[in-house]
Amino acid sequence: MYSQVLSGAVALNAKCYLSPELLDAVKRKLKNPNYKPILSDVFSLGVTILSMCTLGDINEIYNIKDF
């Protein structure tokens, strides 16, 4: 998903489960960000579970525009 967002194939205002580290890397247009994939996956899983538990839209829970 990161490479798709970076290339512009997917807009950031779409439903996006990227971790804050990857969102920062997208803003800085880094091709090879320095992050821990396992922690990023845990963050994405947590956002997914939160979205499922609240039955809410991801954009209401995780405001990407504030990053």
N, C-alpha and C positions, 0 to 999 in steps of 0.2 A: 504494500500500500504506500510506503514511503516514497519509493521511486515513481509511482504513478502521480502522487501529489506534487513531487518535485518537478516532474516533466510537464505538469499542467493537464494531464489526462483526467484527473479527478480534482474538483474544486475543494478548497478547504471548508467551504460552507456546507458541503455535503456531509452526510453522516460519517463521521471520522472518529476512530478510536485510537488515534496516535497519542503516545505519551507526551508529556510536556517537553522532554528532552528532544524528541523527534520534531515536535512543532517548532521549537526554537531553531533546530537545524534547517527546517524548511524555510523559515524566515531568513536565515543567513545563507540559504541556497548551497548548503554543503552537500557534496556528492557522496562522501563517505563519513557520516557522522560518528562521533565517538560516544557510544552508548552501550548499555548492557541489554542485549536482546531478551534475556529471561525476565528482567525487571520490567521492561517495556511490555512484554506479553502479560505479565501479572497485572499491570495497570489496565491494559485493554480488557482483560477478563473481568477485573473488578468493575469497570464501567459498564460492561455488558450485563453483569449480574445486577448491578444497581438499576440499570434501565429495565431489566426484566421484573425486578421486585416492585418497582414503582409504577410499572406500566406506562412510563413516560417516554417522551421523545428524547433522544440522546442530546439534542441541541438545547433542551431545557435543563439538563443535568450538567453538561460539560460545555461551557461557553468558550468556543474556540476563538472568537473574535477578541476576547480579553487578553489573549497571549500576545 
